[in-house]
Each structure stands twice: as structure tokens, then as C-alpha cells.
């Protein structure tokens, strides 16, 4: 009888730990990298929208999105993203006066549990300079 009690307690403990590990919001990005390719400087701005899905069981909040420099501007949904629903992080890069290759990051902080609390997004491309007249 004592052995059965131990097995039941061990099983209950394992189940409680497993369920706790699964609880919470979870940020799953469809992609973390976008290459704009060649961009004419005359365009002035290029934008890409990254999609994030809440694959957890609690509402997901995007707390902040911070760009690696001032030439890159992130915008994000401020309302909670319900489980199973999607949100967006829009990243805009200014091409003006920045000819040549670029690679910029945006760090997105969420209330997600575990390792996905901060996700780094990357944009890159090459700005073709204006033709001199």
C-alpha cells in the first residue's frame, strides 16, 4: 500500500509540473528574418510586417520592440493577443542617405513564458544610391 501511495504522489507531482510548464503565453513568429533585396534610395522607406501567433493558453502581450538604430522604426499591437490569434510587428527602415548593404535588428519583448520572452527580428537589404544628375 505504501508503494502505491508513493507512485500516486509521484504521478500527481509530475502532472502538476508538466501542466505548469505548459501554462502561459507563447510567442511564435512565422519568420524572424526578412531580406528586402535591392532597394532604390528614392523609395525613402521600406516596411515589412512580422506576424506573431500566440500558441500558448494565456493572452500574449508585446511589451516593447527596440530597434538597433534610429533608422529603423518598429510598431506593434498594444492589445493582448488571445490564444490562437495573431498579432503584428511592423518594421520600417529609412533608406534616405544610407546607400549600401544594411542589417538591422529589432528585439521584441513579450510576456511569454521561457525562452521566447525576447525574440530578435532581422531585416536586411542593399540600398541603391540615387543617380547623380
C-alpha positions in Angstrom: 0.0 0.0 0.0 2.9 2.4 0.8 4.3 1.8 -2.7 1.0 2.7 -4.3 0.8 5.9 -2.4 4.3 6.9 -3.5 3.5 6.1 -7.1 0.3 8.2 -6.9 2.1 11.1 -5.3 5.0 10.9 -7.8 2.5 10.8 -10.7 0.4 13.8 -9.3 3.6 15.8 -8.9 4.8 15.0 -12.4 1.4 16.0 -13.8 1.4 19.3 -11.8 4.9 20.2 -13.0 4.0 19.3 -16.6 0.8 21.4 -16.6 2.6 24.4 -15.1 5.3 24.2 -17.8 2.6 24.4 -20.5 0.7 27.3 -18.9 1.2 30.8 -20.2 1.5 32.9 -23.3 3.8 31.7 -26.1 5.1 33.9 -29.0 5.6 32.0 -32.2 6.9 34.2 -35.1 6.1 32.9 -38.7 9.5 34.3 -39.7 12.4 36.2 -37.9 14.3 37.4 -40.9 13.3 39.5 -43.9 15.6 40.4 -46.9 14.3 43.4 -48.9 16.9 42.7 -51.6 17.9 45.8 -53.7 16.0 49.0 -52.8 16.2 52.3 -54.6 17.1 55.1 -52.2 14.3 57.2 -53.8 11.8 54.9 -52.1 12.7 56.6 -48.8 11.1 53.9 -46.6 10.6 50.2 -46.8 8.4 48.2 -44.5 7.9 44.6 -43.5 5.3 43.2 -41.1 6.3 40.2 -39.0 3.4 38.1 -37.8 3.4 36.6 -34.3 0.9 33.9 -33.1 0.1 33.2 -29.5 0.5 29.5 -29.3 0.1 29.5 -25.5 -3.1 29.4 -23.4 -3.0 32.9 -21.9 -3.1 36.3 -23.5 0.2 37.4 -25.1 1.4 41.0 -24.6 4.1 42.7 -26.7 5.8 44.8 -24.1 8.3 46.6 -26.3 10.1 46.5 -29.6 13.5 48.1 -29.7 15.5 48.8 -32.9 19.2 48.6 -33.1 19.4 52.1 -34.5 17.3 55.2 -35.2 17.0 54.4 -38.9 14.7 51.5 -38.1 11.2 52.1 -36.5 9.2 49.2 -35.0 5.5 49.4 -34.4 3.4 46.7 -32.7 0.0 45.7 -31.5 -0.6 47.0 -28.0 -3.7 45.0 -27.3 -3.4 41.5 -25.8 -3.2 38.7 -28.4 -5.6 35.9 -27.4 -4.5 32.3 -27.5 -4.6 31.0 -31.1 -4.8 34.5 -32.5 -2.1 36.6 -34.4 -0.6 40.0 -33.9 1.9 42.1 -35.9 5.2 43.8 -35.5 5.7 46.3 -38.4 9.3 47.4 -39.0 10.1 50.4 -41.2 13.6 51.2 -42.5 14.6 54.7 -43.8 16.8 54.4 -46.9 17.5 58.2 -47.2 21.2 58.9 -47.1 22.1 55.2 -46.4 23.4 53.7 -49.6 24.9 50.2 -49.4 24.1 47.0 -47.5 22.3 47.1 -44.2 21.4 44.6 -41.5 19.3 45.8 -38.6 17.7 44.1 -35.6 14.6 44.6 -33.6 14.3 43.0 -30.1 10.7 42.2 -29.3 10.0 41.6 -25.6 6.8 39.8 -24.6 5.2 38.3 -21.5 5.8 34.8 -23.0 7.0 32.1 -20.7 10.5 30.7 -21.1 13.0 31.3 -23.9 10.6 33.2 -26.2 10.4 36.2 -23.8 12.7 38.2 -26.1 12.8 37.5 -29.8 15.2 39.1 -32.2 13.9 40.0 -35.7 16.3 40.9 -38.5 15.8 43.0 -41.6 18.5 43.4 -44.3 19.0 44.6 -47.9 21.0 46.8 -50.1 20.1 50.5 -50.8 21.0 51.5 -54.3 22.1 55.2 -54.2 20.3 57.9 -56.1 21.8 58.6 -59.5 23.7 61.9 -59.6 22.5 64.3 -62.2 
